[in-house]
Amino acid sequence: MAQIEYDEEGGISLYFFAAFWGLLLIPLTYFYWPRGQKKVSSTVPCKCKQCALKNELLSRKNPTSTLGNWIKRLLFLVGWVILVLLIMQASKVEKDYVDYDPFLILNVDRGATKSEIKKAYRELSLKYHPDKEGGDDVKFMQISKAHAALTDEEAKENWEKYGNPDGPKAATFGIALPSWIVDKNNSIYVLGIYVACFMVILPIVVSMWWAKSNKTAGEKIHVLTNQLYHDYIHRTPGMSLKMVLKVLSTSFEFDKKSNPEMIFRPTDEQDVKKVQRELPTAQEDKKTAAATKVFSYPHSVKARTVLNAHMLRVALPANTLEIDRQYIVSKTPMLMQEMVNIFVKLLFLHLQGRVPNKVKLVSLESMIRLHQYLVQAVGEGKSPLLQLPHLHESQLKQLSVRKREVKSLEHLARLSNKERESILNFMEQQEYQDLMNVLGLLPVVYLDVETQVIDDEDRQEITAHSIVTVKCRLRRESFKNVYFSQNEKSDQNGTPSKSNGYAVQSQENNNNNHQKHNKPKKGMGRKQVRGGKKLNKNQNNADSKPVTENGKGDEPSENAEEDENGVVVADGTNESAEKESEQATTTNNDDSSDGELWDPEEDPAKKLRELLDSKPKTSVEVHCPYYPEIRQEGWWVYMCEAKTQMLKSPVEKVCGLKDMETVELKFTAPEKGHYTYNVHVRSDCYVGLDVEKELKLHVLPAKVIEDTKQWHFSDDEEKEDEGKSGSGEETVTDDDEDDDSGEGKGGAKGKGKENDEDDDGYTDISDDEEDDDSDNSE
């Protein structure tokens, strides 16, 4: 009969407690051990005042210096000390069960003879006999039993068969718990602990977790915020930037009731009114709050005022609204990304007929521009040059070169070193060096677009309703590598800078494609508009605008001006060169498609590894001194139709662009015809550095799937079968035909005419005729 033994001495129970404590302590330490920030200061080489303040703010945010983190570390260390003590005590517990070994008890070898065994038994029995001084009853019994197991046949058989000279025993099961847990006197206490843990504490913890999880949706966005965004984006198809800012300010993340982290003070209302008087949008804010109830909530008015002051770089009270500004601005990227996701969702729901209103692309563009303005603290309509350090709005008027106003970052970078130093002569040496360091770090993104239909025989042939994959290859360079190196070469050669020879585009046109700086092709130079003087070869090569990636020169700028020779310079394109480039592109595509069986970039194993890669992708750090946290570069990639300005693909977010990245945009091809699309690459942190490329598609008619029949019958045969079935005449199957032929009877009832021609013009030959032909040949 089985017996249950409890751990009366408490030795085995140490294993249970040590294992249970370790299962709790190890994951808690991994997830909740206070970790210091890897980067407590910005790595951008800028020593401006605002960057210094940001680094100081980041150093104060370092969690290693807080008292709460030290208390957490102390508690975890105490827990680990307890675990080590439990393991040490458990290792000292002796084993209750040891294999019975009579040779070990008698201290003889396993090959000992009977005489040696008897001799050892006599010596040990004389030593441990109970009647002797210093005798031991237990030890004497063990010696006697061991001697019997080695000399007595029955005891030896029991030992060899059951491991014990006394024969089989009842099975015992040990429980690694002390017996007082199941004692009747302690049952009320054990039951109370069980009820407290599993019926009180556990339900409370689960309910708290469930209530907290129900308040958020997606990327820790409040459910009410998500519903608010859905409502306004759906009701306002074309949202302006100001409207997006109003909706953003109503987010429940800025409400004290919904977010305990948000701080509201009794003096906030007075401080907000003081700041509103300094803003040019004060009257508009009052009208907005009076017109819509949602926009008049205190948290909405406060957030809207703080965000407007942030973009206009208005100073806020240090101990009140400035702290709120840092928190609110740090939350905006997450909220803006949620807005973009909802916009795309509503657009595709409309295409499916599930949502009546059609959202417009202008809403998406307003969201992206507001995101850029908030990261760089640049107001709407302000110059993108304000992203550079030590440049203020009052100093922008001095940025002019020979009556040509510099309006963009690219134009400033294209200037020669002498020209740049001359227009920035109001700066000190250190300020100028900071500006050049930041300007050299700015990104230049080149976009290469390729279309194909995956899993099709001819990938380059696009047919109606096929799934088209647009591969966007992004290559990132810096202003330093692209523009500064060219300026240094031009200065060394004594040739004028490339920026002197062409008119500067306006700020709106600057958001087009960034160009590859290759040597212009033949016929791609500038054309002389007026003046009668021809440009010489050297001047043309030095002053011509770089060719874009699609092989075409840029269109003439609207604000083109005369140069020193009285010639208006514009970028022209040569039709023959354009045709040559198109033919070369077509030839390359054809050559690459011929014999192509497998594309390494489409390796499913590679894509699976990229999906399973849990490492966060890092990019290049952004110079954003007014943004309270360290920010990495990010890019939105999407495609829209040029004519209708309708989004055709989901908006993809690229967060790891350091050198090269490939993004795939998929959409369903429209009906037969010629279409023009625009592929956009929009920065989420810089103003004026977006990329746009035109994509033209020729959609062919959908392929007609031929209805191939497995069996072909002639028209006469079908009519004959129909006539027989209509007259009630019995038709003969193939099996009946074989049976009839076996009996020697003519089985021609179910046959049609011999050698009748079918629809394809071929003659059907029956099986009997084939057999006759084979017999004749033999």
PESULJO-V27102 format. One record per backbone hydrogen bond with DSSP energy under -0.5 kcal/mol. NH is the residue of the N-H (numbers start at 1). CO is the residue of the C=O. E is the energy in kcal/mol with one decimal. If there is no record, write none. Layout:
NH:CO:E, NH:CO:E
This chain:
3:171:-3.0, 5:3:-0.5, 5:173:-2.8, 7:175:-0.9, 7:177:-1.8, 8:6:-1.7, 14:11:-1.0, 15:12:-1.4, 16:12:-0.9, 17:13:-2.3, 18:14:-2.5, 19:15:-2.2, 20:16:-2.6, 21:17:-2.6, 22:18:-2.0, 23:19:-2.1, 24:20:-1.3, 25:21:-2.5, 26:22:-2.3, 27:23:-0.6, 28:24:-1.4, 29:25:-2.4, 30:26:-1.9, 31:27:-2.2, 32:28:-2.4, 33:29:-1.2, 46:44:-2.6, 52:48:-1.9, 53:49:-2.0, 54:50:-2.1, 55:51:-2.4, 56:52:-2.0, 57:53:-2.1, 58:54:-2.5, 59:55:-2.1, 60:56:-1.7, 61:57:-1.3, 62:59:-0.9, 65:62:-1.3, 66:63:-1.3, 70:66:-1.2, 71:67:-2.0, 72:68:-2.1, 73:69:-2.2, 74:70:-2.2, 75:71:-2.3, 76:72:-2.3, 77:73:-2.3, 78:74:-2.2, 79:75:-2.1, 80:76:-2.1, 81:77:-2.1, 82:78:-2.2, 83:79:-1.9, 84:80:-2.2, 85:81:-2.3, 86:82:-2.3, 87:83:-2.1, 88:84:-2.3, 89:85:-2.4, 90:86:-2.3, 91:87:-1.8, 92:88:-0.7, 92:89:-0.7, 93:90:-0.9, 98:96:-0.6, 105:101:-1.5, 106:102:-2.4, 107:103:-0.8, 108:103:-2.1, 112:109:-1.5, 117:113:-2.0, 118:114:-2.8, 119:115:-2.4, 120:116:-2.1, 121:117:-2.2, 122:118:-2.5, 123:119:-2.0, 124:120:-2.1, 125:121:-2.6, 126:122:-2.3, 127:123:-1.2, 128:124:-2.4, 129:125:-1.0, 132:129:-1.2, 135:132:-1.5, 136:128:-1.6, 140:136:-2.2, 141:137:-2.1, 142:138:-1.9, 143:139:-2.1, 144:140:-2.3, 145:141:-2.4, 146:142:-2.1, 147:143:-2.3, 148:144:-2.2, 149:145:-2.0, 150:146:-0.9, 151:147:-1.4, 152:148:-2.0, 156:152:-2.2, 157:153:-2.2, 158:154:-2.3, 159:155:-2.3, 160:156:-2.3, 161:157:-2.0, 162:158:-3.3, 163:158:-0.7, 163:159:-1.2, 164:158:-1.0, 167:164:-1.5, 173:3:-2.8, 175:5:-2.1, 177:175:-1.9, 181:178:-1.4, 182:179:-0.9, 186:183:-0.9, 187:184:-0.8, 190:186:-2.1, 191:187:-2.5, 192:188:-1.8, 193:189:-2.2, 194:190:-2.1, 195:191:-2.5, 196:192:-2.3, 197:193:-2.1, 198:194:-2.5, 199:195:-1.8, 201:196:-2.7, 202:197:-1.9, 204:200:-1.6, 205:201:-2.4, 206:202:-2.4, 207:203:-2.4, 208:204:-2.3, 209:205:-2.2, 210:206:-2.5, 211:207:-2.6, 212:208:-2.0, 213:209:-2.5, 214:210:-1.9, 215:211:-0.5, 215:212:-0.7, 216:213:-0.8, 217:221:-3.9, 220:218:-2.0, 221:217:-1.6, 223:215:-2.8, 226:222:-2.3, 227:223:-2.3, 228:224:-2.2, 229:225:-2.4, 230:226:-2.1, 231:227:-2.2, 232:228:-2.3, 233:229:-2.6, 234:230:-1.8, 235:231:-2.2, 236:232:-2.1, 237:235:-0.6, 239:237:-0.8, 244:240:-2.2, 245:241:-2.0, 246:242:-1.9, 247:243:-2.3, 248:244:-2.4, 249:245:-2.0, 250:246:-0.9, 250:247:-0.6, 251:248:-1.5, 254:251:-1.6, 255:252:-1.2, 259:255:-2.2, 262:259:-1.4, 268:265:-1.4, 271:267:-2.2, 272:268:-2.7, 273:269:-1.8, 274:270:-1.9, 275:271:-2.0, 276:272:-2.3, 277:273:-1.3, 278:274:-0.6, 278:275:-1.0, 279:275:-0.6, 279:276:-0.8, 282:279:-1.1, 285:281:-2.1, 286:282:-1.8, 287:283:-2.0, 288:284:-2.3, 289:285:-2.5, 290:286:-2.0, 291:287:-1.9, 292:288:-2.0, 296:293:-1.2, 297:294:-1.1, 301:297:-2.5, 302:298:-2.4, 303:299:-2.3, 304:300:-2.5, 305:301:-2.1, 306:302:-2.4, 307:303:-2.4, 308:304:-2.1, 309:305:-2.4, 310:306:-2.0, 311:307:-2.2, 312:308:-1.9, 313:309:-0.5, 313:310:-0.8, 314:309:-2.8, 320:317:-0.8, 322:317:-2.5, 324:320:-1.6, 325:321:-2.5, 326:322:-1.9, 327:323:-1.6, 328:324:-3.0, 329:325:-2.7, 330:326:-1.4, 331:327:-1.1, 331:328:-0.6, 332:328:-0.9, 332:329:-0.6, 333:329:-0.6, 335:331:-1.7, 336:332:-3.0, 337:333:-2.1, 338:334:-1.5, 339:335:-1.8, 340:336:-2.1, 341:337:-2.1, 342:338:-2.2, 343:339:-2.4, 344:340:-2.2, 345:341:-2.1, 346:342:-2.7, 347:343:-2.1, 348:344:-2.0, 349:345:-1.9, 350:346:-1.9, 351:347:-1.8, 352:348:-1.2, 353:350:-1.4, 354:349:-2.6, 355:349:-0.8, 359:357:-0.6, 360:237:-2.1, 361:645:-0.7, 363:360:-1.2, 364:360:-0.8, 365:361:-2.3, 366:362:-2.0, 367:363:-2.0, 368:364:-2.2, 369:365:-2.4, 370:366:-2.3, 371:367:-1.9, 372:368:-2.0, 373:369:-2.5, 374:370:-2.4, 375:371:-1.8, 376:372:-2.1, 377:373:-1.2, 378:373:-1.7, 379:311:-0.5, 382:379:-1.9, 384:407:-0.5, 386:383:-1.6, 387:384:-1.6, 388:385:-1.7, 391:388:-0.9, 392:390:-0.5, 395:392:-1.3, 396:392:-0.5, 396:393:-0.8, 398:395:-1.3, 399:396:-1.5, 400:398:-1.7, 401:404:-2.5, 404:401:-1.4, 405:403:-0.6, 406:399:-1.9, 407:405:-0.7, 412:408:-1.6, 413:409:-2.0, 414:410:-1.7, 415:411:-0.7, 415:412:-0.6, 420:416:-2.5, 421:417:-2.3, 422:418:-1.9, 423:419:-1.9, 424:420:-1.3, 425:422:-0.9, 427:424:-1.7, 432:428:-2.5, 433:429:-2.0, 434:430:-2.3, 435:431:-2.2, 436:432:-2.2, 437:433:-2.3, 438:434:-2.3, 439:435:-2.6, 440:436:-2.2, 441:437:-0.9, 441:438:-0.6, 442:438:-0.7, 442:439:-0.7, 444:477:-3.3, 446:444:-0.5, 446:475:-2.7, 448:473:-1.9, 450:471:-1.7, 452:469:-1.8, 453:459:-1.9, 454:452:-0.7, 456:453:-0.8, 459:457:-0.7, 461:458:-0.9, 462:460:-0.7, 463:461:-0.6, 464:700:-1.9, 465:669:-1.7, 465:670:-0.5, 466:463:-1.6, 468:466:-0.8, 468:667:-2.8, 469:452:-3.0, 470:468:-0.6, 470:665:-3.5, 471:450:-3.3, 471:469:-0.7, 472:470:-0.7, 472:663:-3.5, 473:448:-3.0, 473:471:-0.7, 474:472:-0.7, 474:661:-3.4, 475:446:-2.1, 476:659:-2.4, 477:444:-2.8, 479:442:-2.0, 480:440:-1.9, 482:478:-2.0, 483:479:-2.4, 484:479:-1.6, 485:480:-1.1, 487:483:-2.2, 488:484:-2.2, 489:485:-1.9, 490:486:-2.4, 491:487:-2.2, 492:488:-2.2, 493:489:-2.3, 494:490:-0.8, 495:490:-1.5, 499:414:-0.8, 500:497:-1.6, 501:498:-0.7, 503:569:-0.6, 510:506:-0.9, 511:508:-1.1, 512:509:-1.1, 516:547:-1.0, 518:516:-1.5, 524:521:-2.1, 527:570:-1.1, 529:527:-0.6, 529:568:-1.0, 540:536:-2.1, 541:537:-2.2, 542:538:-2.2, 543:539:-2.2, 544:540:-1.5, 548:552:-1.8, 551:548:-1.6, 560:557:-1.0, 563:567:-1.6, 566:563:-1.7, 569:561:-0.8, 569:567:-0.6, 570:527:-0.6, 572:525:-0.8, 572:570:-0.5, 578:574:-2.2, 579:575:-2.5, 580:576:-2.4, 581:577:-2.5, 582:578:-2.2, 583:579:-2.7, 584:580:-2.6, 585:581:-2.4, 586:582:-2.5, 587:583:-2.6, 588:584:-2.4, 589:585:-2.3, 590:586:-2.5, 591:587:-2.8, 592:588:-2.4, 593:589:-1.7, 594:590:-1.8, 596:593:-1.6, 597:595:-0.7, 600:598:-0.5, 602:599:-1.7, 603:600:-1.5, 607:603:-2.1, 608:604:-2.4, 609:605:-2.1, 610:606:-2.0, 611:607:-2.0, 612:608:-2.3, 613:609:-0.8, 614:612:-0.7, 622:631:-2.8, 624:622:-1.1, 627:624:-1.4, 633:620:-2.1, 635:654:-2.3, 636:682:-3.4, 637:652:-2.8, 638:680:-1.8, 640:678:-2.3, 641:646:-2.3, 642:676:-2.4, 643:676:-0.5, 645:641:-1.8, 648:639:-2.9, 649:639:-1.0, 652:637:-2.7, 652:650:-0.7, 654:635:-3.3, 654:652:-0.5, 655:653:-0.6, 658:656:-1.2, 661:474:-2.1, 663:472:-2.7, 665:470:-2.5, 665:663:-0.6, 667:468:-1.9, 669:466:-3.0, 673:699:-1.9, 675:697:-2.6, 677:695:-3.7, 678:640:-2.9, 679:693:-3.1, 680:638:-2.9, 680:678:-0.6, 681:691:-3.1, 682:636:-3.1, 684:634:-2.1, 691:681:-2.8, 693:679:-2.3, 695:677:-3.4, 697:675:-2.7, 699:673:-2.9, 699:697:-0.6, 700:462:-3.0, 700:698:-0.5, 705:703:-0.6, 706:704:-0.6, 708:706:-1.4, 709:707:-0.5, 718:714:-2.0, 719:715:-2.4, 720:716:-2.4, 721:717:-2.2, 722:718:-2.4, 723:719:-2.5, 724:720:-2.2, 725:721:-2.3, 726:722:-2.1, 727:723:-2.1, 728:724:-0.5, 729:724:-1.6, 737:733:-2.1, 738:734:-2.0, 739:735:-2.3, 740:736:-2.8, 741:737:-2.2, 742:738:-1.7, 743:739:-1.4, 744:740:-0.6, 744:741:-0.5, 745:740:-2.0, 747:745:-0.6, 751:748:-0.6, 755:764:-0.7, 756:753:-1.0, 758:762:-2.5, 761:758:-1.5, 764:756:-2.2, 770:766:-1.7, 771:767:-2.1, 772:768:-2.6, 773:769:-2.4, 774:770:-2.0, 775:771:-2.2, 776:772:-2.5, 777:773:-2.1, 778:774:-1.6
